[in-house]
Amino acid sequence: MLLRVSAHLTSAGVQALLDDLDRLTSSPALAAAVAVSTALTHEQRELFQELQKGAEAPPAALEEALAEAEPDPVKRLTLLQRLAHLNVVERVQLALKGGREERMALIRDNNKVVQRAILQSPRLTEQEVESFAAMSSLTSEVLRLIAGNRGFMRNYGVARNLAANPKSPLEISLHLLPRLTPKDLKLLGTNKNIPETLRTMAIKLSRQRSESRQGS
């Protein structure tokens, strides 16, 4: 049914499919039909181009991620060899349905669709999202996706880690400042790795809160 109406999808309809990558990548015919839709935005067209790529050599960052996630060198090598032979659709399916080790590695995949798939995985835990939010090795786009997910952002640890991550877009970090506890706000004010604007605002807000407590 969806395949028959794919040519008439709006950009919002296309986005709904991109937000359900399991369904999209389970039907190559559907993905191919939507990829040529005139309703695609520039960003959506880029994502479909990413989706159509073939197998690629795992990036160095992925090897580093596996070293952290999988202590067994034999299992680590096996997974690296496996990933090297997977095309994008297959990596998306692994990101959605694989285990923690696969997710910890594939969140650093160069492909934007694979990164999105990790964040859509039903097996993803809050602890993993907290860990992702703290990774300065991730792209700002991945961090923006995390910040845009209301479910993720209900977790204080995710908000705190995003605010302190030097790769987080500044508008996101600034927006998160009011949520921080006095202790975390003070720590942020001494963090030399974050943008000067953010550090200055953290110090200012911390002082305002301190003065407010003293005056009450």
N, C-alpha and C positions, 0 to 999 in steps of 0.2 A: 504494500500500500504506500509506504513512505517513498519507495523508489519511483513510483508513478507520479508523485507530486513534487519530486525533488527539483524539477525545473521551475517550479512556482514558489519555492521557498523565499521568504524575505531574509534579510541579513540577521534578524532576530531568530528566525527558524534555523538558519545555518549555525548560529552561536549555540543554540540549544543542542545541536548535534556535536559540536566541539566540546560541549560540557558533558557529553556522554560518549566518550571515546571508545568504550567497550562496544557499544552498539554500532558506532561509525566504522570501526576497524574490523568488525565481524562480518561486514558486507562490502567487499571490494567494489561491487557494482554500484552501491550507494555512494561510496566515497568518490568514485570516478565521476559519477553523475553530478554530484554537488560541486566538485572541483571546478567545473566549467560554468557554474551558475553566474549570471550577470549581477546577482544580488550581493556577491561577496564584497566585503570591505577590503581595503588594502591589507590590513593585518590578517584577515581570514584567508585571503589568497596566499599570503606568505606561509601560513600554517599548512595549507593544503599542499603547497609545493614541498614543504618539509616532510609531509606525510608520504609523498611519493618517491622519496629517495631510497636507494638500495642499501646494501650492507656497507658499513664503514668501519675503518680500524678504530678500536676504542681509544679515546683521548687519554693523555697522560694523567689527567685529573681523575679519570675513572679508575686507573690502576692505583692511584693514591687512596681513593675512597675505599677500594676493596681491601687495601692493606689495613685500614682502620676497622672495617666491618667484618672481615674474615681472617682470623689469625692463622688458620691452617693454610700453608703455602700450596698444598696440592689442590685443595678445594678452590683456592683463589685462582690458580692457573686454569683450572677446568672451567670456571665461570668466565674468565677473560676470553678463553678460546671459544666458548659458546657464544658470547656476545659479538665476537668478531664476525660471525657468520649469519647474524640476524639482520634482516632488513628493518626498516622503521616500524612497519605494522607489527612485526613479530616482537620488537623491543617494547612497543606500546602494550601489547598483550602481556608481556613479562612484567612490565612496570605495574600493570593493573592487578595481576594475579600471582606474582612471585612473592618471595619471602623478604625478610628485612635486609638481608645481604644484597639482594638484587636492587631493592629500593635505594639503599644507601649509595650504591654505585651509580645507578641510572639517573639519580637526581642531578648528577654532574655530566650527564650525556650532553653532547653539543646540540642535539636536536630539541627544538622547543616543544614539539608535540609529545615527545617522550617525557620531558620534564612535567608537562601538564598531566600526563597520565599518572605519574607518581602521586600527584596531589589529589587525583580522583580515585585512587585505589581504596576499596572498601576495607582493606587490611591495614591501612596506614594508622599508626597509633599517635596519640597526643605527644608522647615522648619523642617520636621521630620528627614531628613537625617542629617541636621546640628546638631540636638539634639542627634542623634545616634553617630555622630562623636565625641561628647564631653563626651560620657558616659564611664567612667572608669570601669563600671560594665560589659561591653561587652567583649567578647573574642577578642584576637588579630586577630583571623581569620576573624571575622565579619568586623573589622576595615580594614583589608587587602582587603576584597571584596569591601568595599566602596572606598578605595584608587585606586582600579583597574578599577573603572567605570569612564570613561571619562566624561560622562554626569554629574555625581555627582561632579567631581573635577573641573568643570568649575565654580562652586559656591565658591567664596572666603571664605565664612563662614565655609564651610565644610573643606577646606584645613587648615584654621587657627585652627579649633577645633581638627583636627587630629594631627597637629603638637604639640599641647599642651596636648594631651591625653597621660598620662603615660603608657597606655596599647598599644599604637601604636607601631608597629615594628620599631626599630631604623632606619633602612635603609629608611623607608618611611618618617619618621619625618625629617631626615637630608635632604632628597631630596626636602622637602617642604620649607625649610628655605629661599631660594632665593625669594620665592613668597610673603613672609610676608612683611607687611608695617613696617616702622621704629618703630612705636608705638608698634605693636604686637611682633616684634623681641626683643625689649627692655624688654617687659613683660615676654617673654619666658626666657630671660637671668636671671630673678629674680625668676623663678618658681622652687621651691625646690622639687617638686613632679616628675619632669621629670628626665631622666638619665643624669648623670654628663657630658657625652660626648656631648649630645644635647645642654645642657645649655652652655657649654664652646664654642661650635661652634656658637651658637646664639650671645653670647657676642662678639666673634671675628668678625663675619660678621657685627654686629651693629657698631663696632669700625671702620672697614674698610669703611663702607658707610659714617660714620661721617667724617673721614679723607678725603675721596674723595670729599665730599661736601665742606669742608674747603679749599681744594687745588684748586677747580675750580673757 
